[in-house]
Structures are given as C-alpha cells and as structure tokens.
Amino acid sequence: MKQNWKPGTMIYPLPAIMVSCGASPDEYNVFTASWVGTICSDPAMCYVSIRPERHSYGIIKRNMEFTVNLTTEELARATDWCGVRSGRDYNKFAEMGITPVKGVKVQSPYIEESPISIECRVKEIVPLGTHDMFIADVLNVIADDRYIDPSTGAFDMQAARLMAYCHGQYFKLGDPIGRFGWSVKKK
C-alpha cells in the first residue's frame, strides 16, 4: 500500500554544497545550499535556488557570479554553520576557519578546503516562489590535486569523502554499488 502526500520536496539525497560569492574580500560570503544541480553538460550549466531575503542573494544578483564548493566530512560543521548563520551578522570564512581564495575565472572566491570548486556566471534568474533559481554557465572547475589519480587523471570522489543532505540531515556517502552502464555490460 502507498500513501498520497501533499506536494513537497522529497527528491533526496542532494549534495550539501557551500556557495561562495562577492567581488572583493570585504563583500565575500558563503552559504549552504542543497537546492542545486546540473542542468546541462554541453554547454556546462548548473543552478542554485536562493531565497530573495538571504544576504547572499543580493550579492550574487549584483555580481552575477558565484562558486559552488563541494563539501566533505571534514567540512561538515562549517557546512551546517554556514547554513544557519547570516553573512549580515558574521564573517563566515573567519568564524569557520575556511579559506577564501580569489577566483580564477570569476571574482567570487572559492573555498581552499573544498575538493572541487565550480566557478559560475549567472545567465538567468527565474523567480519560482519561495526561491529564485540562478541558472549559470560553468566557467571553470578547480580540483584538488590530492584527489586526482595520477595514472588516469580522474578525480577520486570516494577519496574526497563527500557528503550529502537528506531531509534535514547530513550523511557520508557509502560504498559504490555499480558504475554507469554496469547493468548492460557484457560479461
């Protein structure tokens, strides 16, 4: 038997990411988001949905740039804290001991401690209701050398110990159960 519930957000798990923004150190901010994802692979595009009343909303709308920073088990406390405190009241980088680094292709900083940082330029803002969706072109991906397999050049997501968000909780990622296409691979 199945139950019918009112419409809601039950697409889980999601990445727990930190978005960094700001055109100069005095404006830098970082916030946590999970309403984020890939839109297109060619051209590379992603989105993040942000409530208009949030401090970073105005910064991103003014500069039309942001950086998506993947989070890890080691960044779990900072990820949570940056999601419940406002940049109006705190310098989140200083409070959490995370390091802003000047962007490569955008003005917004990336987080040095993040294993992957994705620099984005806003292409369109779509008002949706409680959140506005910032659709962006991906301009650059900054990958930490520590997690790149020297023999293949591939990024080792497992070694990075990424985390996910699921209905109010953060989780470690588990063991792989298959690789894309494994279900049809010839034996």
C-alpha positions in Angstrom: 0.0 0.0 0.0 1.2 3.6 -0.7 0.1 6.9 0.7 -0.5 10.2 -1.2 1.0 13.2 0.4 0.7 16.9 -0.4 3.2 18.2 -2.9 6.6 18.7 -1.3 10.3 18.4 -1.7 11.2 14.8 -1.4 13.9 14.4 -4.0 16.7 13.2 -1.8 19.6 12.8 -1.2 21.1 16.0 -2.6 24.6 17.4 -2.5 25.4 19.6 0.5 27.3 22.5 -1.0 28.7 25.8 0.1 28.2 28.7 -2.3 30.8 31.5 -2.1 30.2 34.9 -3.6 31.4 38.5 -3.6 33.5 40.6 -5.8 36.0 41.7 -3.1 37.2 40.5 0.3 35.0 43.0 2.1 31.9 41.5 0.4 32.9 37.8 0.4 30.2 35.5 1.9 29.5 31.8 1.9 26.2 30.0 2.5 25.0 26.4 2.4 22.5 25.1 -0.2 21.1 21.9 -1.4 18.7 23.2 -4.0 21.4 22.9 -6.6 22.2 20.7 -9.6 23.4 20.1 -13.1 21.2 21.5 -15.9 23.3 20.7 -19.0 26.6 19.1 -19.8 27.3 20.8 -23.1 27.5 23.7 -22.5 28.2 23.0 -18.9 25.5 24.6 -16.8 24.2 24.4 -13.2 21.8 26.1 -10.9 21.3 27.1 -7.3 18.0 28.2 -5.8 18.2 31.0 -3.2 15.5 32.8 -1.1 15.4 36.5 -2.0 15.6 37.5 1.7 19.0 35.8 2.1 22.1 38.0 2.4 23.9 36.4 -0.5 21.0 36.8 -2.8 21.7 40.5 -3.4 25.5 39.9 -3.7 25.0 37.3 -6.4 22.3 39.3 -8.2 24.6 42.3 -8.3 27.8 40.5 -9.4 26.1 37.8 -11.4 28.7 35.2 -10.3 29.1 32.6 -7.7 31.2 29.5 -6.9 29.8 26.1 -5.9 32.1 24.3 -3.4 31.6 20.6 -2.8 31.7 19.7 0.9 33.3 16.8 2.7 33.1 15.1 6.1 35.8 17.4 7.4 33.7 20.4 6.3 30.5 19.1 7.9 30.5 21.5 10.8 31.3 24.5 8.6 28.7 23.5 6.1 26.0 23.3 8.7 27.0 26.5 10.5 27.1 28.5 7.2 23.6 27.4 6.6 22.1 28.6 9.8 24.1 31.9 10.3 23.8 35.0 8.2 26.6 36.8 6.5 24.9 40.0 7.7 26.0 39.1 11.2 29.2 37.1 10.7 32.3 36.8 8.6 31.6 33.1 8.0 35.1 32.4 6.5 36.8 33.7 9.6 34.3 32.1 12.1 34.6 28.6 10.5 38.4 28.8 9.7 37.8 28.2 6.0 40.0 30.0 3.4 38.6 32.2 0.6 40.8 32.2 -2.4 40.4 34.7 -5.3 38.6 33.1 -8.2 40.3 32.2 -11.4 37.5 33.0 -13.9 35.1 34.8 -11.6 35.5 37.5 -8.9 33.9 35.4 -6.3 36.2 33.3 -4.1 36.4 29.6 -3.9 37.0 27.6 -0.7 40.6 26.3 -0.4 39.4 23.3 1.7 36.8 22.2 -0.8 37.9 19.3 -3.1 36.0 20.7 -6.1 35.0 24.3 -6.7 32.9 25.2 -9.7 33.1 28.8 -10.9 29.8 30.1 -12.4 28.4 33.1 -14.2 24.7 33.7 -13.9 22.8 33.5 -17.2 19.3 33.9 -16.0 17.3 34.3 -12.7 14.0 32.6 -12.6 11.5 33.6 -9.9 9.8 30.5 -8.6 8.0 31.2 -5.3 10.0 30.9 -2.1 13.2 30.7 -4.1 14.7 32.2 -7.2 16.7 29.9 -9.5 20.0 31.2 -10.6 20.9 29.4 -13.8 24.6 29.7 -14.6 27.2 28.8 -17.1 30.1 26.8 -15.6 33.3 28.7 -16.5 35.9 26.7 -14.6 36.3 23.7 -12.3 39.1 23.8 -9.7 40.0 20.3 -8.5 42.3 19.5 -5.6 45.4 17.5 -6.7 45.2 15.3 -3.6 42.2 13.5 -5.1 43.4 13.1 -8.7 44.5 9.6 -9.7 47.9 10.1 -11.3 47.5 7.0 -13.6 44.1 8.0 -15.0 43.8 11.8 -14.3 40.3 11.1 -12.9 39.0 12.7 -9.8 38.5 10.2 -6.9 35.2 11.2 -5.4 35.4 8.3 -2.9 38.7 9.6 -1.5 37.3 13.1 -1.2 34.7 11.8 1.3 31.9 14.0 0.0 28.7 14.3 2.0 25.1 14.6 1.1 22.0 16.2 2.6 18.8 14.2 3.1 15.6 15.7 4.7 17.3 17.7 7.4 20.4 15.5 8.0 23.9 15.2 6.6 25.3 11.8 5.5 28.6 10.3 4.5 28.5 8.7 1.1 28.6 4.9 1.1 30.3 2.2 -0.9 29.8 2.1 -4.7 27.2 -0.4 -5.9 27.8 -0.1 -9.6 29.4 2.0 -12.4 27.4 3.8 -15.1 26.3 1.1 -17.6 27.2 -1.8 -15.4 23.7 -3.3 -15.8 24.1 -3.8 -19.5 27.8 -4.5 -19.7 28.7 -7.8 -21.5 30.3 -10.3 -19.2 
